[in-house]
């Protein structure tokens, strides 16, 4: 065996396939994990290229019916970005930009009931900050 980690792992993988008696058995999990890493890397780059910085504190976070909602300032501060995730999960997904008109959020991507609850939370957050 050589001291190169890549070579030793490929030898170990071929040994594992010999033990199972199936030549391609060890290749499938490796291919799947590589694809998963590529998909994860693509989604991370999409988030980093987007208008929302999830590392900063949200303007408002709210949980409704098993979904977490997050409001962040949008591009140049002219809109609010609404992102969602399933409660208990880690990654946020950008869903749309909302406008703040007459103390009500407007966004075609969400039902009025969700926007009403987000609007109430935003009014409370602004009252607490002011």
Secondary structure, 3 states (H helix, E strand, C coil): CCCCHHHHHHHHHHHHHHHHCCCCHHHHHHHHHHHHHHHHHHHHHHHHHCCCCCCCCCCEEEEECCEEEEEEECHHHCCEEEEEEECCCCCCEEEEEEEEECCEEECCCCCHHHHHHHHHHHHHHHHHHC
